[in-house]
């Protein structure tokens, strides 16, 4: 009898756990859905001020939320939660954020904790420097201050290059991408290593865009995707199907062009990054493969 009671209790707990992970049930019951947004993740997600956000992933997430509203049969109150590279995964895991619409790399380590919608953008990690610095490659960063953002894959990438090439960098860390760019802008760092579109976005919205440039070899290729809770097949299917429909209709390419090629608010500057062949290939063959699969190619 005691064993039966324990079994019933375990089953009940499992049921509660499954219910907690069912995002569609959660947002239907609460009437709200919380979007994780970034303040300075280039054209993928950034703040306009006054609690307003914009960007490519922000807009794709809005389309996913619209389909979630259809699925639950009610209008949802969309709340925004600003996240950082450090707290974005825990906030998705603990239910604070229902869908994270920033600039998160999909890799095998993160797939143990969260799930990813099919890839919407394939990133090239590059180096931003001041235009008059004379720096053109990673080899020239030996013994220099190199900025990157705490909690990003670029931290591990820098250390990998240090070991492989015998180059010692003096790593300096920004709490977010805007802070890292400020390290470069203020001269406290000689370079900022990060996703190319984040570099381009921060340069485009800086006080003097002509003072900076992106240089050097491609340091890594990474799939960037919208992040959701793990083990939630219903919400993942809805999100994947939304992106698939946008890709098939050509709308995804139009949304990308809107944010990466055309002038964007608030300053009507251009990021100037047409979709790469790798990104177009991801749209044509939708998948949620991690960065490690790209490294094998």
N, C-alpha and C positions, 0 to 999 in steps of 0.2 A: 504493500500500500504506500509505504514511504517512497519507494522508487517510482511508483506511478505518479505521485504528487510532484516529485522532483521533475519528472519528464514533462508533466503538464506545465509546470512553471517555466522550464527551459523553452518549451514550445511557445508559450505566451510571450516570453521575452524576445524570442526570435521574431514573432509577429510584430511586436512593438518596434523592434529595430528595423524591420522591412518597411513598416508604415512611415517611420521617421525618415527613411531614405527615399521615399516616393515623393519626388518634388511636386508632381502634378496634384497629388492628394493634399500635400502640405499647403500649396498656394491656393487651392480651391477652398480649403477650410479657413485659411487666414484672410483671403481676399487680397493678399499682397505678395509681391515677388521682389526680391532684392538682387540688384545687379551690382557686381563688383566692377568698379571703374578705376582708371588710373589718371593721375593728374598730369603726367608728362611722358606718356608712352608713344611719342611721335604721333603719326596720323592714325594709329590704331585706336587710341583712346587718350583723350586729354581734356582738361578742364577749360571751360569758357569763363569761369568765375560765377559767382552768385549761385552755386549749386547746380550749374548746368554743365553737361559734358557733350562731347562730340567725337567723331572718328569712325573709321572703317568697321572695327569690331563692335563699337557701340551701336552702329546702325544695323549690322547683321543680328546682333542680340535683340534689337527692337523687333525684327522680323520673327525671331524665334518666340519672343514673348507674345506677339500677336497670335501666333499659332497655338501657344499654350492657352491663351484666353478662349480660343475656339474650342480647344479640347476640354476645358473645364466648364465651358458654358457661361462665363461671366467676365466682366471687365475687371482687370487687376490693377491695384494701386502699385505703381512701379517706384520702388525706393532705391536710392543710390548709396553705395558704401564705398568710399575711397579706400583702396587697398594699396599695399606696397609689395615689393618683391619678397620681403620677409614674411608678411602675415597672410598673403593671398591664399596659400594652400590650407593652413589651419582654419581660416574663416569659411572656406568652402566645406571642409570636413565637419566643422561643428554646426553647420546649418545657418550661420549668420548671413552668408552669401549663397544665393541659389544658382547664379550663373556668373562666371567671372569673364569679363569682356575687355581684357587688357592685352598684354604682349607676352604670353606665357609659352615657353618652349615645351613641347611634348617630348618627354624622354622616359626611359624605362624606370628610372628611380621614382619619378613623380607618378607614373601609372600605378604604382603600388598603393598610393594614397588617394588619388583622384582619377577621374575619367576625362577624356578629351573628345570634343566634337570633331568631325572630320576636318582635316587641315584646310585652312582658308588662306594661308600666307606662308611662303617659304623664305626664310631670312638668311642673309649673308652677314656674318659678323665682320666688322671693319674697324678702322682706326680714324678718329677725328683729331685734327691738330689745327693750330693756328696757321693760316696761309703762309706766313713769313717764317715759319719755323725751320724749313729745310728738311723736315722729316718726311720720308717717303716709304719707309718699311718698318716692320716690327723689329728688325735687327738694330735699328737706330735708337731704339728705346732703352738700350742697355744703361743701367744706373740712373734712369730718368724716372720721374714721378708719373705713374700711369693710373688714371682714374677708371673705376668701374663701379657698378651699383651693388651694394650689399644684397645677398640673396639671389643673385642671378647666375645663370650658367656661365657667363663671361668670367666670373671669378675663377672657376675651375679651369676654364679654357686658357686664361692667362698663365696659370701655374703649370699647365701642361706644356705650353710653349717655353716657359722658363726651363723646365726639365729637359725638353727635347733639344733645345738650342743652346743651352748653357748661358742663357741671358738672365741677368738679375734685374728685375724691375723693382722700383719702390712703389708698392701698391698703396693707393689712397682711395678711400671709399666714400661714395655719396649715399645718403639714406634713400634717395630716389633718383630718377634719371635727371631731373632738373638740377638737383644738388650736384650730381656728378659733372654735368655740363658746366655748372658754375665754377667748379674746380679748374676746369680747362680755361674758361673765360677769364677768370681772375688771375691766371698764371700759377696757381698752386699745383697744377698738373700740366705736364707737357703733352699728354694725349688722353683721349677718352675712348676706351674700347667697349663697343656695344653693338647691338643690332643696327644694321645700316639705316633702316628707316627711322629708328629712334634718333640716331645721329643727325640724319637729314632733317627730321622734324624739328629738333632743338635748334639746329643751325638756322632753319628757315624762319623761326619765330624769335631769334635772338636780336639784340639791338643792332648788330652789324654783321649780317650774314656773309658778306664778302671777306670778312676777317678769318673765316674758317674753311677748311676743306676736308674731304674724306679721301684717305690715301691708303696705299699699301695693298698687300695681298688679301684675298678672302681667307679669314682665319677659321671659319667654320660655316657649315650650312645646316640650318635648323628649321623644322616645321613648327609653326606658331599656330596655336589653336585656342578656341574658347573652352574654358574649363568648367566642369560640372562635378557633382558628387559621384563617387564610385558606386557600382552595383545598383544603378537606377535605370534599367533598360527602357522603361517607357519614356522617360524624359530624353534619354540619349537618342532614341529612335526619332522622336519628334524634332529634336535639334538637328540631327543628321539629315532627316528628310527635308527640313527647311533649307539647309545649305545646298542640298542636292537639287532642289527645285530652282533655287536662285542661280546655281551654276548652269543647269540645263537651259534655262530661259535666256541666259546672257546677262541677267540682272546683277549677278555677283561681280562680273567684270565692270559693269557700269558704276556700281557702288565703289569698287576699288579706284576706278578712274576719278571719281568725284573727290576722293580724299587724298590720293597720291599724285595726281597729275594736274587737276584744276586748282585754282586759288581756293584756299580754305580760310574760314574765320579763325580768330577775330581780326587778323591783319591782312587777309586776302593775299597771303604769300603762297608760293608753290613749293611742295616738297620735292617734286620733280623726279619721281621714281616710277616709271612705267612698269607694269607687271613683268616679272622675269620669266624666262622659259620654265624654270623650276616651279614657280607659282602657277603658271598656266597648266603645267603637267599635273599638279595637285588637283586643280579644278576638273581636269579631264578624267582623272582616275582617282576619285575621292576615296580617302582612306584615313585611318587614325594611327598610322605607323609612327613609332618614336624616332628621335634624332639618330639613334644608333643605326637604324636601317639606312638612313641617308649616308652615313659615314662609310657604309660597306660598298657604296657605288664607286 
